[in-house]
Amino acid sequence: MTAGQNLLGIPPTNLPDDPAAAKLEEGVHPEQVAAAYPTSSLAWAQLAEDALADGLTVQGYAYARTGYHRGLDALRKNGWRGQGPVPWSHEPNRGVLRAFAALAHAAAAIGETDEQQRCTQLLRDSSAEAAAELGL
């Protein structure tokens, strides 16, 4: 048995393409992208990561929490039932996985240990590859 093996036999959840990704790649500021595509967990994750990198912990936490909830909504809309793989290798999944990681990092920064542990475990359970890639 290998780490990250899907023992429950639940099929992976693969989100549809996120139009916000193209805008971010074009260099459009993440605030503009989040305003134009408020359901995009990728845009919120980018805002969270930028805020955390700039030492704006509370703002990063708020952006990450928004991305987390938007990501859960998208996953559920696409058949996810609270468990099962969300592969990092599927590019459109990266926004929600990055939002999970950003919320774990932000929660740790403000001392919210329970949420940090919960989000870290959610990320690891969803994608061990994403957890490793994102430092969790």
N, C-alpha and C positions, 0 to 999 in steps of 0.2 A: 504494500500500500504506500502511495507517495503523498507528500504534503499537497494539500489543495485538491485531492481527488474528490470527485463528486459521488459520495457514497449513497446519497439519497436518490440518485437517478433522475434528478430534476433537470429538465433541459435548460440550457443557458438562456438568459434574457439578453437580447440584442436590441438596443434602441435604434430608432430610425435616425437618419442624418439630421444634424442640427444646423440650420442655416446660419446660426450665430458663429459657428466655427469658421466659415468662409470670411465673414466680416472681421473677425479677430485676426485671421491670417493676413487680411488686406491692410491691417494696421489701424482699423477703427478703434477708438478708445473703448475699453470695456464698459464704461458708464453708458456710452451711447448704445452699445450693443445690448446691454441689459435692459435699457429703456425700450429699445425696439423689439427685443425678444425676451420678455420678462419670464417666460417659462424655461429659458435655457439655463440649466445648471452649470454649463460650461462658462457662460458669461459671469455668473455669480461666483464661481470658483476662482476665476481669474481675478476678479475684484478682491476676493478674500486673500488670495495669495499675495497680491500686490500690497494690500494694506498691511498684512502681517510682516512682509519684507521691509516695509517702511516704519515698523514699530507701532502701527495703529491697531493695537490688539482688539479693542472693543469694536471698532469698525470692521476689522477682519472677521471677528466672531459673528457679527450681524450679517455680513455678506455670506459667510460660510453657512450659517443657519438657513438663510434664504435658499442658497443653492442645494443644501441638503433636502429641504422640503420639496423644492421643485423637482429634484432628482427622484425622490420617493414617489411623487405623483406620476412622473414619466415612467418609472419602472412598473408601477401598478397598472397604469394604462396599457402597458405592453405585456401583461400577463404574469408579472412577478408577484409572488404571494408571500413576501417577507423572508424568503430563503432561496438558496440556489445560486448558481454561478452568474456573475455579471462580468464577462471576460474583458480584461484590459486590452487584449489584442483586437477587439472590435472598437475601432476609433470613436464612434458616437457614444460609447459607454464611458469614455474617459472624463467627461464633464461631471457626471454624478460621482464617480470614484474620486476625482480630485476634490469635489465638495465634501465628501465624507472625510477625506484626509485633512482638508483645511479646517473643518470643524473640530476634529480631534486635536490638531495642533493649537488652534485658538483656545479650546477648552483647557488644554494643559497650561497654556500661558496665563489664564486667569484663575487657575487652581480649581477648576471644576472637574475633579478627578473621575467621578462616576461617568460623566458624559464623555470625557476623553477615552476612558476604557471601553465604553459602549460603542463609540464611533470607530475606534481602532478595531474592535472585534468584528463589527459589521463590515468594515473594509476587508479585513483578512478573510472572513467567511465568503464574501462576494468575489474577491479576487486576490489570491496570495501574491500574484505577480504585481498587481497595483500597489499592494501594501509595501512590498519590497522597493518598488520604483519610487514610491512617495515617502519613504523613510519611516514606515510604520511596520 
